[in-house]
Amino acid sequence: MQHNFDEVVVRRGTDAKKYLHYGPDVLPMWIADTDFKCPQPVVDVCVKRMMEGVYGYPEVSEEYKAAIALWQKKRFGWDVPAACCEFVPGVIPGIICAMRALSHPGDNLAMFTPSYPPFNDMAIHNGRNVLRCELKPVDGHYAIDFDQLEAYLAEERTRLFLLCNPHNPTGRVFTREELTRIGELCLKHHVIVLTDEIHEDIVYKGYRHIPFASISPAFAANSVTFVNASKTFNVAGFRSAAFICTNPDIKGRIHEAVLDNKGIGENLCGTQATIAAYTQCDYYADELVEYLEKNLDLLCETIAKTDKITLLRPEGTYLIWLDCRKMGLSQDELVKFFEEKAKLGLNNGITFGPEGQGHMRINIATSRANMEEAMRRLTAALEAL
Ligand SMILES: Cc1ncc(COP(=O)(O)O)c(C=O)c1O
């Protein structure tokens, strides 16, 4: 491997939010960043920029837009013009601007659940109603209830469908057939698709990420895609993301909302880091997935030895959804079990909505040494239960 993912990077004692949350006896495996160093070309370009010593307002970077488009083309075969790509200071700020531009308070926003907690919060804080279409286990994976989805899309005040693909927290990577059905239903009911594809690079063997908008010009014209190099290259702290939209009317409306909310202003290092990552670091993305897949194997082997936790092997993302209902604990007891008995800092499933009752989410984007230690702790705690 060109990048050493085995390196144990000491993040405790730095400003890492993941580590600040827990005492030294707990291994934190929650918030969605990785414990890996960035690829060297990203570090180099940031150091070079910092050495310039002047950090005034930057101009809009055309190179950034080109890098966003390049990644879509070479990794996923989506040929989208650079002019359709635009900086936003985070996927969530971008989605909020799109939601404000394309719907009104009192309108409905439909989404698959359980869902990444800020999706629900941002909708509620902006006066939108959330329609929760639950992904339920069927034949070993989380399946879409298309009847429920259509019923929600058909409601008069449903303006937007927020797709998250690959899906956090279930790890589903939706197939072309599923995406096509979603897209056709949204067109039929005049619902615009906001598609969060931030986890696009983390897809395991046998699966493929298909950008929703790449399926057809009609889907592209009825959607907005959100991406960020953060999950793959561990640059979330730079607050630099992008939205991609081929529909000039929709793109213009979101651009206006971004301006109105003063969500402008590119991050000097963020743009440079993203350009370096997307133009020079394909190797890192490939090696990362290979490395994560082995961590996932370890987790699956550990869980297979217990009948207390159920895990439907995810198809993508490094955020793994654990169904702990067979442990027979209340949600508070479950959280306590992981933190106090297993000494592992996981996300509480209930924060992903009522569907998360009895669930926890674990982040496996860490060194093998940490992962092995975590599995030892989990096994011992489960045996003692
Ligand atoms: C699905 C999803 N969308 C968005 C984000 C956050 O994106 P950003 O930091 O660019 O706002 C995350 C982070 O975990 C995520 O999992």
The ligand as a Tripos MOL2 file, in Angstrom:
@<TRIPOS>MOLECULE
LIG
   16    16     1     0     0
SMALL
NO_CHARGES

@<TRIPOS>ATOM
      1 C1        -24.8330   11.4270    5.1210 C.3       1 LIG1
      2 C2        -24.0260   12.5830    5.6200 C.ar      1 LIG1
      3 N1        -24.2280   13.7960    5.1020 N.ar      1 LIG1
      4 C3        -23.5300   14.8770    5.5270 C.ar      1 LIG1
      5 C4        -22.5860   14.7550    6.5120 C.ar      1 LIG1
      6 C5        -21.8500   15.9600    6.9780 C.3       1 LIG1
      7 O1        -21.4210   16.7050    5.9020 O.3       1 LIG1
      8 P1        -20.7190   18.1290    6.0710 P.3       1 LIG1
      9 O2        -19.7020   17.9920    7.1490 O.co2     1 LIG1
     10 O3        -20.1290   18.3800    4.7340 O.co2     1 LIG1
     11 O4        -21.8200   19.0980    6.4010 O.co2     1 LIG1
     12 C6        -22.3410   13.4950    7.0700 C.ar      1 LIG1
     13 C7        -21.3510   13.3310    8.1450 C.2       1 LIG1
     14 O5        -21.3400   12.3640    8.8510 O.2       1 LIG1
     15 C8        -23.0780   12.3810    6.6140 C.ar      1 LIG1
     16 O6        -22.8830   11.1510    7.1040 O.3       1 LIG1
@<TRIPOS>BOND
     1     1     2 1
     2     2     3 ar
     3     2    15 ar
     4     3     4 ar
     5     4     5 ar
     6     5     6 1
     7     5    12 ar
     8     6     7 1
     9     7     8 1
    10     8     9 2
    11     8    10 1
    12     8    11 1
    13    12    13 1
    14    12    15 ar
    15    13    14 2
    16    15    16 1
@<TRIPOS>SUBSTRUCTURE
     1 LIG1         1 GROUP 0 **** ****
